Amino acid sequence: MFPRWLLALAVFSLTGSVYAETANIIDRPAVASNLKLLEAWLQSEIDYRDQPGFVVGIVLDQDLIYAKGFGYADIEKKRPMTTDTLFRIGSQSKTFTAIAVLQLLEQGKLSLDDPVKEHLPNFSVAGDEVASEEITIFHLLTHTAGLLSEGTQTTHWSDCEFPTWAHIDEQLKSVTIVFPPETKRKYSNLGYVLAGRIVEAVSGESFGDYVTRHILTPLGMDSTFVEFPESCRERLATGYGRRMPEGTREVIPHWDAKGMTAACGMSSTVTDMAKYVAWQNRSIDGKEQDLLSPRTWRKARHAHWVDPEWDKGWGLGYEVVHQGDRELIGHGGHMPGFFTSTYIDAKQKLGVIVLTNSMDAQPYLGNPRSIPERIFQWVGGAIAQPDTGKEKPTPVEWQRFEGTYRCIWCDVRVMVLDGQLVMVDPNEPNPKEALSTLEPIAGRPGQFRVGKTSDAQSYGESVVFEMEPGGRTAKSVMVGSARLERVASAWNKPAAN
């Protein structure tokens, strides 16, 4: 992890300059305090749920304004997570595959209405010649072809032995569909394997060479790989399984996606994925023409298929999710040992990248402990607040009370958040929704009452900090009739990355 003082380096524009409007945004009190809450909460996921580690990145327009690793890339070796750690990004690979197809569309080399069979003559739906001709490239990109998820008759999701393209090609002579094309949405890895194969057939290049030459190299993504290079094994996070009842986690062996690379095989880092987000942000305003025209990019992120509940849909390679007043565009990825996601709020031009090395982390939208949702809500919400420059400074003496306190019931974090001194339980799925504000009692230093709170029993109770000799820091806090002792915790340490 690089030192906190180096974090300023991450504020540099991904195109090589500094944007004045974002360069100092993480120093604004509201943003800084919400980042502090995020760090405490993520550390609690490691401390309480034995998560191996995370790397998160926040991109505002063109700037990587925040990037930090938490926990370990390898637990046994005590190798820390850093912004240079490589992750298998799984199904986020599909967005690169979709862009490759759309580039070929712009070159006039294919149409989204082309039947798959036109480019892959071996493709045939078992017992349904009509469907064989009807399934198009559009259906592959929007997951509306009706194809089975895999269609390979292999057990790669349990033994990590992924099928070769030769094996998949043999299965294409008689694939199975579960409903006619464009009648329902069914997520299909096979569909994107076929899309990747179409890129090869149309371009005359291997899928890896095409994506590297036409997407990764132009964006300067030199730590992103279509096929994982053996020379980078030391930078790759070790993948872990879910936490088992006895408290253990299986170490997932290194694997190769082989024939399924176009659907789920790529690898990257948080800083490289930030370059990818920055390009998408430029394209939103029509400022970028090199990879795709702004018109085609708008088509990619537009929902071409909307689920019945209307809060989620699919573009061309991208998921489109409505949460409150946000429309989030992106993709998650889950592979053996790695769960990841990248989402963008196009209106705010705010991108959130979450990379994890376990199979029970929650980097997806809709999870009870969704990491990107917390970042959009907390940090994104703070960024959206107008910066008047007139925020009332918080009392300096409050710093003496900040820290982690423990009793038999719980741990609480006392911190300054959004200009108030608060108590939060970082072990909550959303600690900001369950916090209690501390209201100073005039004339009584170190004494407060519980103000706003979700706990009716705590409202109005006294909160009294007991100080260490010399009065520099608190050693405990009395909350009503309970004493909580201050404890050493990673939450109390300065952020280090």
N, C-alpha and C positions, 0 to 999 in steps of 0.2 A: 504494500500500500504506500502511495507516495504521501509525503508530509502535507499537513493542512496548508502550509504556506505556499505549496506549489499548486494548490487548487486554482489560484488566479490564472495560471497558465491555461487551464481548461476553458477559460472565458474567451480566449481568442477565437475569432471567427474561423469556421471550418474552411473558408475560402481565402484565409491568410491575412485578414485585417480585424480590427476591433470595432464592433458596433457600439457607439456611445450609449444608445438607448438600452442595451442589455448588459454592458460590461460590468456594472456595479449592482445589478439587480439583486444578487444573492446577499448583498450587504444591507438591503432595506430591512428594517426591524421585523416587519410582518413575515417577509420571506425567510429571513434567517431563523426566526423562532419556529416556523413550521418545518423547516429542514431539520432543526434540532429535534422536534417531535418525531419526524420520520426516522431519524437515526436511532432514537431511543426505541421506537417500535420495532424496527428491523433487528436491532440487537436483541430485543426480547424474543423475537422469533428464533434466534440462535440459542439463547439461554434457556428458554422454556420448552421449545419444540425441537431442539437438537438439529435445527437446520444447519447443513454444512456451511453454506455461504450464499451471498448475492453480490452482484454488481449492478448498480443502477445508474442511469444517465438521464439528464433532463436537457432538452434542446429547445431553445427559444429562437424562432426564426432561423438564423444561420449560426447561432452560438451554442456550443456545449457549455451551459452555465453551471452544471454540476455533474460530477462523475465520482463515484466512490465505491470501493469494495468493502464488503463485510464478511467476516468469518474466513473460512479456509477453502482454497482451491483443492487442497489435499489434506485431509485431517491427520493422517498418520505422519506425514512429512512436515506438518505444521507450515505448509506453504500458503501464504496469505493470498486472498483475493486482491487483484489489482485491476486497474483499467486496461492493462495489457493482457489479461487472462483471456484465453480462447475458450469459446463455448460452441457446442453443436447447437445450431439454432433451429433444427428440425423443420417444421412446416413453414417457418418464415421463408424458407427456400422458394416456396410457391410464388411469392411476390416477384422474385427475380425471374422465375420461369415465365410468369405472365408478361413482364416487361419485355423479355426476349421475343415472345410471340407478337406483342404489339409493335415492336420495332419492325419486324418482318411484315406486319400489316401495313405500316406506313411506307415501306419500300415497295408495296404492291406485289409482294411475293406470295401472299396468302390472303384469305378473307376469313373473318370469324364465322361466316356461314358455310365455309367449306366442310363437307363431310370428313370425318376422321379417316374414313376408308380411302379418300382421295390421296392422302399423303402416306398412309400406312395400309397398303393393300391387304396385309395379313389380318387386319381387324375384322371380326365378324361376331355378331351376337347369336348365341345358340338358339336355333329354331325360329329366328325372327329376322328375316331378310330386310323387312321394312325398317326396323330399328337400326340395322347395320348401316343403312344408307342415311338415316335421319340424324344420327348422333353427330354433332358438329363441334368445331373447336370452341365456339361460344359455350356450348353445354359443358365442355371440360373445364373451362375457366370459371364458370359460375356454379359448379357442382350440381348441375341439373340434368346430367346425362342418364341418371338412374343406375349407374354402375355400382357394383359392390365396392367396398372400401379398398380392398386389396386385389382380389381375383387372382391370387397367385398360388393357392394351395400350399403355402409354406407357413412355418411357425415363427417367423422372424420377430414378432412382437413379444415372444417369450424367451427365445434362445439367442436373439440378436444376430442370427445368421440370415442376412438379407439376400433376396434372390438376385441372380444375375439378369442382365437384359435378355440373354439367350433363353433363360427359363421363362421370363415374362412373355417374350415374343412367341414362344410355343403355346402359351395359354391364350393368346389373342385370337387364335383360330376359332375359339368357341367361348366367348366371355358371357357372363350372366348379368342381366339387368333385373332390378327388383320392381321397377315401374317404368312406363314409357317416358322418353326424354321430355324435359320441360313441363312436367306435371307436378313434381315435388322436388325439394332439395335434399340430396343425400351426399354428404361429404365423402369424397373419394380420392385417396392417394393414387390409385391407378389412373384416374383421369389426368393428374399432373405428370405422372410418368409418361403417359401418351403425349401430353403437350410438349414435354422435353424432347421426346423422340421426334416430334414434328419439327421442332427447331432444328434438329440435326438434319432431317431429310430436306428441309427447305433451304437452309443456309449452306449446307455442304461442310459444316464444321462440327466437331464434337461438341456436346452440350457444354462441357467444362471450358473448352477454348472459346466458344461463342460468348458465354456469360462473362468470362474474364476479360476478353478483348473489347466487348461492346458495352459493358456495364461497370464492372469493378475498376478496370484501369482508368476510364475517363473520370470516375469519381474519386480516384486516389485511394481506393479501398485495398491497400496492399497487405492487410492482415485479415482478409476475407478469402475463403477458399471454397471452391466447388467440390473438389476432392481433397480430403485432408492430407497434407504433406507429412510424412514421417519425421521430417526435420523439425517440426513444430510441436512434437509430443510434450516437451517440457513446459510449453506455455498452455497446454490444454488442461482445463480443470478436470479433476477426477469426477466421474459421474457416480452418484449414489442412488440406491433404491429408496423406497419409502421406509419410514421408521416402523419397525415391527413391534408387536406387543411386548417382547422382552427387551426393547430399547435398542436393538441393533439395526444397522443399515448395511445392505449388501453393496459391495463395491462392484459396479457394472464394468465388465471388461470392455476394452476398446473394440469398436466395431466399424464396419465399412458399409455404407448404404448401398453400394454396388448399383444395381439396376434401378433403384428407387431414388437416386440422387436428386433428380429434378423435383421430386416431391418433398424431400426431407433431409438431404444430405449435407447441406452447407455448414460452414463454421465461420465465426466472426468474433469481434471484440466490441465493447461498448463504444469506443472512439470511432471505429469504422462504421458501426450502425448509425452513429450520430451524423456522419457524412451523408449517409443514405437518407436520413430524415431531413437534413438541410436541403438536399436536392429536391425532395418532395415539397418542402416549404417554398422554395424558389419557383417551382412549377405551378403552385397554387395561384400565384400572381401573374403567371405567364412570362416570368423572367428567364426561364431556362428552356433551351431548345435542343440541347445536344443529345440527350437520350431519347426523349419523346417530345412531341409537340404538346403545348399546354392543352390543346383540345383533346388529344388522345389520353393524356393523364387525367383530365376531368372525367372522361369516359370510364377509365379504370376505377376511379374511386366513387363513381356514381353507383347506387344500388340498383342492379338490374333484376335482382330477385329479392323480394321482401317476405320475411317469415310471417305467418298468420297474426302473430301478436304485434307486428309493425314496429318493434323496437330493434330489430336486427335484420340485416340484409347482406347480400353479397354483390360486390362489384366484380371486376375482372382481375381476380387474384387477391382481392382485398375484402376483409370483413368490414361492414359499416354498422356501427352500434350507436343507438341513441341512449344517452343517460342524462336525464334532466335537460338542460339547455345545451349540452355538448353533443356533437356528432363526432365520434371517434372512428378513425380509419386505420386499419393495420392488420396484424395477424399474430397469432400465437404459434408456439412450436413445442411439441412434446415428443421427446425421443428417449430411449433408454438412458437414464442418468441425468437428463437435462430437460428443464421446463423453462421456456423463454417467451418474451413477447415484445413487440414494438407497436405503439399506437400514437396517432397524431390527432390533436384537435385542430382542424384546418382553420377554424375561425380565429383562434388564439395563436395559431402557428406554434403550438406547444407539443413537443414530442417527448414520450416517455419510453425508455428502454429498460427492460428488466431481464437479467440473465441469472439463472440459478442452476445449481448442480445437484438437485435432488428431485425425486419423483413424487413428493408431496408438498412441494412449495406451491405458492399461489400467485403466479405472475399473470393470471388471466382475468379478464373482465367477468364480473358475475360471481367470482369466488367470494366466500364469506370474509376472507382476509386478503382480498385482492390488492396487491402492491400497487399496480398502476392506478387503480381507482383512488387509493389514498393519496398518491402523488398529485393526480389531477385535482382532487378535492382540496387538499391542504395547500400544497405549493402553488398549484395553478390558480386556486382561489386567491391566494395572497398576491401573486403576480398581477392578477386582474384588478386589484384594488388601486385606485388612483394614488400616485405618489405625490402628496402635497408638500412634502418636506417639512411638515409641521407636526409630525407625530410627537405626542407628549412623551418625554423620556421617562423610562421606568426608574424607580428609586434604586440607587446604587446598592443600598443595603440588602436588597432582595437577593443579590448574588450569594450572600452568606447562607441562604436557606435552600438554594438549588441543590438537588442531589436525589439519591434513591434511599428510601426508608422502608423498613421491613418489620412486620409482626407475623403472628401465626396465621392471620387472615389473608394477607396480601402484601405485595410490594407496591409502593406508589412512587411516582416521579414528581417531585416539586420543581417547577420550571416557570420561566416567563414565556408566555405564549400570547401572541396578538395583543401585547401591551398589558397583560394581566398576569398576576401570580396565580398559578393553578396547581392542582393535584390531578394527576392522571394515572391510570393503571395501564401500563404499556402492554399488558397481557390481554387486553380487550381486543376483539376484532376491529373495532373502530374507537380507539381511546378518546378521540376528540369529541365524540358524541356522549361520552360518559364522564367527562371531566367535571371537577368542582372548582369554582373560582374562590380565591381567598381574599376577603375584604379586610383591610387594615383597621384595627381599633385605635382611634385617635388617642395619642398620649401614652400608648402602651407598646413600646418597641418589641417586635418579635411576636406580637399577638394579633390574631386574625379571627374572623368568623367565616364559616362556609356560606357563600352566597349562592350564585347560580349552580345548580347541581341536578343530576338525574336521579339522585338518591334522596327521597323525601326524608329519610331518617337522619341524614347528615345535615340538612339545611339548618342554618343558624347555630350549629355546634361550634364550640371554641376550638381554635387551632393555635397551640403555643409551642414555639421552637425553643429548645434548651441548647445553650451554646457551649462550645468547647472553651476551656480556659483561654482567656485572651479575646474571646468573642469573635474570632475570624470566621468560623463556620459553625453550623448547627451540628450537634451530635445526636439529637433525637427530636421528635415532634409528638406532642400530645394532641390527638384528635378525639374530642369528647372524652371517653373513658378508656381509650386505647393509646398505648405508647408504641411508636414505631422507631426503631433504631436505624441510624444512618449506616449504610453498608457500602463497601467497596464494590464497584460495578463498572463494567465497560461503559455504561451510560454516563458515569461521572467523569470519564476521561475525555480530554480534548479529542475531537475528531481527527483521525489519522488515516490519510490516504494519499 
